[in-house]
Amino acid sequence: MYSIVYNRLLGWTFAVLAMMGWWFHSIGDYIALTHTENLVNSGFAVVFLFFARQRMRYASATALALGLLFLAWAICGMAGIPLPTGTADPLENALRFVAGSWGVYVALHDVAAWRLEDIPS
C-alpha cells in the first residue's frame, strides 16, 4: 500500500525537479541542475509513475531497488566520491538520503504486512 504512495509522490517530485531543471537550470540558490541531472530526474519520474500503476509486488520492488540506489547515491555524495552527474549540493544529498531510507522502509513494511497475511491462523 505504502509503496504505491511512495512511488507516486516521488514520481511527481522528480517530474517537478526535471521541469524546474529544464526551464530554470536551478532551484533558487539551493540546487543547481545540469543537463545530465535533468535527464536522470526525468527518467526517475517516468519509472516511479509507471510502477505506481503496476501490481503491488512491482511497486514494492521498485521502492526497494530505487531506495537502495538513492541511499548509495547520497552516501557517495556525502563522502565526496565524484559522480557522472557532477558534485551534489547538500540539499540534494539530504533529499536523496530521505527518499532512499523512506523507500527501503515502505518496501520492507509492505513485505512484512504480506507475510502477516499469509500466516495461517
C-alpha positions as CSV (number, residue, x, y, z in Angstrom):
1,M,0.0,0.0,0.0
2,Y,2.6,2.5,1.0
3,S,4.9,1.6,-1.9
4,I,2.3,2.9,-4.3
5,V,2.0,6.2,-2.4
6,Y,5.8,6.4,-2.2
7,N,6.2,5.8,-6.0
8,R,3.5,8.4,-6.9
9,L,4.9,11.0,-4.6
10,L,8.5,10.6,-5.7
11,G,7.4,10.4,-9.4
12,W,5.7,13.7,-9.2
13,T,8.6,15.2,-7.2
14,F,11.1,14.1,-9.8
15,A,8.8,15.4,-12.6
16,V,8.7,18.8,-10.9
17,L,12.5,18.7,-10.4
18,A,13.0,17.9,-14.0
19,M,10.7,20.6,-15.2
20,M,12.4,23.2,-13.0
21,G,15.8,22.0,-14.3
22,W,14.8,22.2,-17.9
23,W,13.3,25.7,-17.5
24,F,15.4,27.4,-14.9
25,H,18.6,25.2,-14.5
26,S,18.4,25.7,-10.8
27,I,16.0,25.9,-7.8
28,G,16.9,29.2,-6.3
29,D,20.4,29.1,-4.8
30,Y,19.8,25.7,-3.3
31,I,20.1,23.2,-6.2
32,A,21.9,23.7,-9.5
33,L,20.6,21.2,-12.1
34,T,22.8,20.1,-15.0
35,H,21.5,18.6,-18.3
36,T,22.5,15.1,-17.1
37,E,20.6,15.6,-13.8
38,N,17.6,16.7,-15.8
39,L,17.7,13.6,-17.9
40,V,18.1,11.4,-14.8
41,N,15.3,13.2,-13.0
42,S,13.0,12.7,-16.0
43,G,13.9,9.1,-16.1
44,F,13.2,8.6,-12.4
45,A,9.8,10.4,-12.8
46,V,8.8,8.0,-15.6
47,V,9.9,4.9,-13.7
48,F,8.2,5.9,-10.5
49,L,5.0,6.9,-12.1
50,F,4.9,3.8,-14.3
51,F,5.5,1.4,-11.4
52,A,3.0,3.2,-9.2
53,R,0.3,1.9,-11.6
54,Q,1.5,-1.7,-11.6
55,R,0.9,-4.6,-9.2
56,M,1.8,-4.2,-5.6
57,R,4.8,-6.5,-5.8
58,Y,6.3,-4.5,-8.6
59,A,5.7,-1.2,-6.7
60,S,7.4,-2.6,-3.6
61,A,10.4,-4.0,-5.6
62,T,10.8,-0.6,-7.3
63,A,10.6,1.2,-3.9
64,L,13.3,-1.1,-2.5
65,A,15.6,-1.0,-5.5
66,L,15.5,2.7,-6.1
67,G,15.5,3.4,-2.4
68,L,18.8,1.5,-2.1
69,L,20.1,3.3,-5.2
70,F,19.2,6.7,-3.6
71,L,20.9,5.7,-0.4
72,A,24.1,4.7,-2.2
73,W,23.9,7.9,-4.3
74,A,23.5,10.0,-1.2
75,I,26.3,8.3,0.7
76,C,28.6,8.7,-2.3
77,G,27.7,12.4,-2.4
78,M,28.4,12.8,1.3
79,A,31.7,11.0,1.0
80,G,32.8,13.2,-1.9
81,I,33.1,10.5,-4.4
82,P,32.9,12.0,-7.9
83,L,29.8,11.1,-9.8
84,P,28.9,11.4,-13.5
85,T,26.2,13.9,-12.7
86,G,28.7,16.3,-11.1
87,T,29.1,17.4,-7.5
88,A,25.9,17.2,-5.4
89,D,24.6,20.1,-3.3
90,P,23.9,19.4,0.4
91,L,20.2,19.7,-0.1
92,E,20.3,17.1,-3.0
93,N,22.1,14.7,-0.7
94,A,19.6,15.2,2.1
95,L,16.7,14.6,-0.3
96,R,18.3,11.5,-1.7
97,F,19.0,10.1,1.7
98,V,15.5,10.7,3.0
99,A,13.9,9.4,-0.2
100,G,16.2,6.3,-0.1
101,S,15.6,5.4,3.5
102,W,11.9,6.0,3.1
103,G,11.8,3.7,0.1
104,V,13.5,0.9,1.9
105,Y,11.2,1.4,4.9
106,V,8.0,1.3,2.9
107,A,9.1,-1.7,0.8
108,L,10.0,-3.7,4.0
109,H,6.8,-2.6,5.7
110,D,4.7,-3.8,2.7
111,V,6.6,-7.2,2.7
112,A,6.1,-7.6,6.4
113,A,2.3,-6.9,6.0
114,W,2.1,-9.5,3.3
115,R,3.9,-12.1,5.5
116,L,1.4,-11.4,8.3
117,E,-1.5,-12.0,6.0
118,D,-0.1,-15.3,4.6
119,I,0.4,-16.9,8.0
120,P,-2.4,-19.4,8.7
121,S,-4.2,-18.9,12.0
